[in-house]
Amino acid sequence: MLAALGFATIAVFLTAIMTKRVSVLVALVLIPVFFGLLAGAGPDLGKMMLDGIAKVAPVGVMIIFAVLYFGLMLDVGLFDPMINRLIRLVKGDPVKVALATAVLTMAVALDGDGATTFLITVSAMLPLYQRLGMDRLVLSGIVALGAGVMNIIPWGGPTVRAMAALKADSTVIFNPVVPAMAAGILWVLFVAFMLGRREKRRLAIASPAVSLAGAESVGAAAVRTDLGRDEDAVPQRDGAGKIALEKPWLFWFNTTLTVALVICLLMALMPLPILFIVAFAIALVANYPRWEDQQAHLVSHAASVVTVSTMIFAAGIFTGVLTGTKMIEAMASAAVSVIPESMAGWLPLIVAVTSMPLSLVFTPDAYYFGVMPVLAQAAGTLGLDPTVIGRAAILGQMTTGFPLSPLTASTFILIGLSGVNLGDHQRFIFPWAFGTTLVMTAVAYATGALAG
């Protein structure tokens, strides 16, 4: 019963947001509440929801101040010189922009933290996409692909969980899938090339009189570059200029502060929310000494802050209800029980192929500590090496799948910063993300990584 309600919750949620019947916020709150009541959790539902909110609260605080910080830096013109250099480097070519996005994402993702990867990469590339008129879904999609394939690294969350659950080290779980991961990286670069070429054709058709090769001549003020909202959503306030460009000392101060912030983020010297809060407070005083200007900046970014943060807290309610009602545990047991004995020999391939789509259903803890150990035990009884199941799982479960899953808060950081809708993002990049898993699965099978 609980398993059926759990799967129904996920199915109704995905249907609602992908068909745009309701907003993501409404779906994240009301759908789990409805099914939680059906599961008989009425008296405890409030506590479950609060527990879920408490778990995502640090992420919510971090994204609020990250949006404010990078929004401030965009407003004062910190990124304008970099954007102009990038435009000259890529010569206005969307293909080169897309490839640069993929390479930057995979480089930043080496730290193993999805939230940090999205914050740094999207903040760096979004102004360039806006300047050239490229689709933001291409940005969110390529970043999702790059971060997903790199999340297989041994210090990434899914692989760490797989090693812990199976009591195995990285030489057993990760090393055999290195060739598959390399193939996944090449696939991401291929997809970035294809999406960039498609954007190039679209932009050429939309503006046939304007040469993309001359896009580097576009002025810095041609496009608004505010994080998490459309270019025209919030009007530029009176007297707000690129003050960092007008005062060289302020430009270098902002540059130093931002570099120091990124280094601290990568080294995790302090909790991420605290780093952003402190950095934003320093930046706000330095760039806007007058109280009136500080308030004006906060108000100008209120829309994007509210939109993103409310979705993250709503996501906490969603996962809190699924976990608190034990629907997740019941779904895990049901997922294992449906595998027929005749297909047991194909278990590693089944796990690998289904791993990415199941990221939309199971949280990483639920899958790696609930579903995967049972599958590994079943493999062991069939004479297979249980660690093969771990290798199969990391080819998609919360690796290629995590940047699309509504069960991870970092997904909302990605779509919030990119300014795209979750349903649109999922529809746009799901086939390519699933393709990444299929490519890696084929290579892993061919190289013997999935053989017991």
Solvent accessible surface area in square Angstrom, and as a share of the most:
residue,aa,sasa,rsa
1,M,169,0.76
2,L,57,0.29
3,A,18,0.14
4,A,64,0.50
5,L,14,0.07
6,G,0,0.00
7,F,75,0.31
8,A,33,0.26
9,T,1,0.00
10,I,5,0.03
11,A,55,0.42
12,V,65,0.37
13,F,0,0.00
14,L,30,0.15
15,T,80,0.46
16,A,12,0.09
17,I,2,0.01
18,M,64,0.28
19,T,73,0.42
20,K,115,0.49
21,R,194,0.71
22,V,63,0.36
23,S,62,0.40
24,V,9,0.05
25,L,72,0.36
26,V,60,0.35
27,A,1,0.01
28,L,0,0.00
29,V,36,0.21
30,L,107,0.53
31,I,20,0.10
32,P,0,0.00
33,V,32,0.19
34,F,115,0.48
35,F,20,0.08
36,G,0,0.00
37,L,99,0.49
38,L,94,0.47
39,A,30,0.23
40,G,62,0.60
41,A,10,0.08
42,G,34,0.33
43,P,129,0.81
44,D,82,0.42
45,L,12,0.06
46,G,43,0.41
47,K,137,0.58
48,M,27,0.12
49,M,39,0.17
50,L,119,0.59
51,D,62,0.32
52,G,2,0.02
53,I,50,0.25
54,A,65,0.51
55,K,153,0.65
56,V,18,0.10
57,A,32,0.25
58,P,72,0.45
59,V,38,0.22
60,G,0,0.00
61,V,49,0.28
62,M,6,0.03
63,I,0,0.00
64,I,40,0.20
65,F,52,0.22
66,A,0,0.00
67,V,0,0.00
68,L,13,0.07
69,Y,0,0.00
70,F,6,0.02
71,G,0,0.00
72,L,0,0.00
73,M,0,0.00
74,L,3,0.02
75,D,14,0.07
76,V,0,0.00
77,G,0,0.00
78,L,14,0.07
79,F,21,0.09
80,D,7,0.04
81,P,30,0.19
82,M,69,0.31
83,I,1,0.01
84,N,44,0.23
85,R,151,0.55
86,L,37,0.18
87,I,1,0.00
88,R,133,0.49
89,L,131,0.65
90,V,6,0.03
91,K,119,0.51
92,G,0,0.00
93,D,25,0.13
94,P,0,0.00
95,V,18,0.10
96,K,92,0.39
97,V,0,0.00
98,A,0,0.00
99,L,56,0.28
100,A,35,0.27
101,T,0,0.00
102,A,0,0.00
103,V,86,0.50
104,L,57,0.28
105,T,0,0.00
106,M,17,0.08
107,A,56,0.43
108,V,21,0.12
109,A,6,0.05
110,L,93,0.46
111,D,45,0.23
112,G,17,0.17
113,D,57,0.30
114,G,14,0.14
115,A,12,0.09
116,T,1,0.01
117,T,1,0.01
118,F,0,0.00
119,L,0,0.00
120,I,24,0.12
121,T,0,0.00
122,V,0,0.00
123,S,2,0.01
124,A,18,0.14
125,M,4,0.02
126,L,1,0.00
127,P,0,0.00
128,L,0,0.00
129,Y,0,0.00
130,Q,6,0.03
131,R,11,0.04
132,L,15,0.07
133,G,41,0.40
134,M,9,0.04
135,D,52,0.27
136,R,27,0.10
137,L,34,0.17
138,V,4,0.02
139,L,0,0.00
140,S,0,0.00
141,G,0,0.00
142,I,0,0.00
143,V,0,0.00
144,A,1,0.01
145,L,6,0.03
146,G,0,0.00
147,A,3,0.02
148,G,0,0.00
149,V,0,0.00
150,M,13,0.06
151,N,18,0.09
152,I,0,0.00
153,I,7,0.04
154,P,26,0.16
155,W,142,0.50
156,G,0,0.00
157,G,28,0.27
158,P,4,0.03
159,T,0,0.00
160,V,67,0.39
161,R,62,0.23
162,A,0,0.00
163,M,32,0.14
164,A,60,0.46
165,A,24,0.18
166,L,32,0.16
167,K,184,0.78
168,A,21,0.16
169,D,81,0.42
170,S,35,0.22
171,T,80,0.46
172,V,53,0.31
173,I,0,0.00
174,F,28,0.12
175,N,73,0.38
176,P,40,0.25
177,V,0,0.00
178,V,66,0.38
179,P,59,0.37
180,A,1,0.00
181,M,15,0.07
182,A,50,0.39
183,A,19,0.15
184,G,0,0.00
185,I,48,0.24
186,L,123,0.61
187,W,55,0.19
188,V,0,0.00
189,L,49,0.25
190,F,97,0.40
191,V,0,0.00
192,A,0,0.00
193,F,78,0.32
194,M,57,0.25
195,L,2,0.01
196,G,0,0.00
197,R,100,0.36
198,R,105,0.38
199,E,9,0.04
200,K,81,0.34
201,R,127,0.47
202,R,101,0.37
203,L,18,0.09
204,A,49,0.38
205,I,140,0.71
206,A,70,0.54
207,S,49,0.32
208,P,112,0.71
209,A,102,0.79
210,V,98,0.57
211,S,71,0.46
212,L,32,0.16
213,A,64,0.49
214,G,33,0.31
215,A,9,0.07
216,E,68,0.30
217,S,95,0.61
218,V,51,0.29
219,G,44,0.43
220,A,38,0.30
221,A,94,0.73
222,A,60,0.47
223,V,34,0.20
224,R,50,0.18
225,T,14,0.08
226,D,2,0.01
227,L,0,0.00
228,G,11,0.11
229,R,18,0.06
230,D,90,0.47
231,E,54,0.24
232,D,134,0.70
233,A,60,0.47
234,V,28,0.16
235,P,111,0.70
236,Q,84,0.37
237,R,48,0.18
238,D,146,0.76
239,G,87,0.83
240,A,24,0.18
241,G,32,0.31
242,K,52,0.22
243,I,32,0.16
244,A,0,0.00
245,L,76,0.38
246,E,120,0.54
247,K,95,0.40
248,P,93,0.58
249,W,158,0.56
250,L,3,0.02
251,F,36,0.15
252,W,161,0.56
253,F,74,0.31
254,N,0,0.00
255,T,36,0.21
256,T,89,0.52
257,L,26,0.13
258,T,15,0.09
259,V,79,0.46
260,A,45,0.35
261,L,7,0.03
262,V,33,0.19
263,I,85,0.43
264,C,32,0.19
265,L,5,0.03
266,L,82,0.41
267,M,122,0.55
268,A,66,0.51
269,L,105,0.52
270,M,91,0.41
271,P,86,0.54
272,L,34,0.17
273,P,21,0.13
274,I,69,0.35
275,L,15,0.07
276,F,0,0.00
277,I,56,0.29
278,V,73,0.42
279,A,6,0.05
280,F,10,0.04
281,A,52,0.40
282,I,76,0.39
283,A,0,0.00
284,L,18,0.09
285,V,93,0.53
286,A,26,0.20
287,N,6,0.03
288,Y,17,0.07
289,P,102,0.64
290,R,139,0.51
291,W,166,0.58
292,E,93,0.42
293,D,44,0.23
294,Q,31,0.14
295,Q,70,0.31
296,A,34,0.26
297,H,0,0.00
298,L,60,0.30
299,V,107,0.62
300,S,14,0.09
301,H,0,0.00
302,A,44,0.34
303,A,53,0.41
304,S,1,0.01
305,V,20,0.12
306,V,87,0.50
307,T,72,0.42
308,V,2,0.01
309,S,8,0.05
310,T,49,0.29
311,M,23,0.10
312,I,0,0.00
313,F,59,0.25
314,A,3,0.02
315,A,3,0.03
316,G,0,0.00
317,I,19,0.10
318,F,0,0.00
319,T,24,0.14
320,G,8,0.08
321,V,1,0.00
322,L,1,0.01
323,T,68,0.40
324,G,29,0.28
325,T,10,0.06
326,K,106,0.45
327,M,1,0.00
328,I,11,0.06
329,E,104,0.47
330,A,26,0.20
331,M,0,0.00
332,A,7,0.06
333,S,75,0.48
334,A,27,0.21
335,A,22,0.17
336,V,26,0.15
337,S,88,0.57
338,V,111,0.64
339,I,45,0.23
340,P,70,0.44
341,E,164,0.73
342,S,98,0.63
343,M,81,0.36
344,A,14,0.11
345,G,59,0.57
346,W,138,0.48
347,L,3,0.01
348,P,9,0.05
349,L,40,0.20
350,I,45,0.23
351,V,3,0.02
352,A,0,0.00
353,V,53,0.31
354,T,53,0.31
355,S,0,0.00
356,M,0,0.00
357,P,41,0.26
358,L,41,0.20
359,S,0,0.00
360,L,22,0.11
361,V,20,0.12
362,F,0,0.00
363,T,24,0.14
364,P,23,0.14
365,D,72,0.37
366,A,15,0.12
367,Y,1,0.00
368,Y,0,0.00
369,F,103,0.43
370,G,27,0.26
371,V,3,0.01
372,M,0,0.00
373,P,42,0.26
374,V,66,0.38
375,L,11,0.05
376,A,4,0.03
377,Q,129,0.57
378,A,37,0.29
379,A,1,0.00
380,G,32,0.31
381,T,110,0.64
382,L,89,0.44
383,G,67,0.64
384,L,40,0.20
385,D,52,0.27
386,P,55,0.35
387,T,18,0.10
388,V,1,0.00
389,I,0,0.00
390,G,0,0.00
391,R,26,0.10
392,A,0,0.00
393,A,0,0.00
394,I,0,0.00
395,L,0,0.00
396,G,0,0.00
397,Q,0,0.00
398,M,3,0.02
399,T,0,0.00
400,T,5,0.03
401,G,0,0.00
402,F,14,0.06
403,P,0,0.00
404,L,1,0.01
405,S,0,0.00
406,P,0,0.00
407,L,14,0.07
408,T,20,0.11
409,A,17,0.13
410,S,17,0.11
411,T,0,0.00
412,F,0,0.00
413,I,0,0.00
414,L,0,0.00
415,I,2,0.01
416,G,6,0.05
417,L,0,0.00
418,S,0,0.00
419,G,28,0.27
420,V,24,0.14
421,N,59,0.30
422,L,0,0.00
423,G,0,0.00
424,D,31,0.16
425,H,0,0.00
426,Q,5,0.02
427,R,100,0.37
428,F,38,0.16
429,I,0,0.00
430,F,58,0.24
431,P,83,0.52
432,W,59,0.21
433,A,1,0.01
434,F,50,0.21
435,G,12,0.12
436,T,0,0.00
437,T,0,0.00
438,L,76,0.38
439,V,43,0.24
440,M,0,0.00
441,T,7,0.04
442,A,61,0.47
443,V,41,0.23
444,A,0,0.00
445,Y,123,0.47
446,A,85,0.66
447,T,77,0.45
448,G,35,0.33
449,A,3,0.03
450,L,8,0.04
451,A,67,0.52
452,G,61,0.58
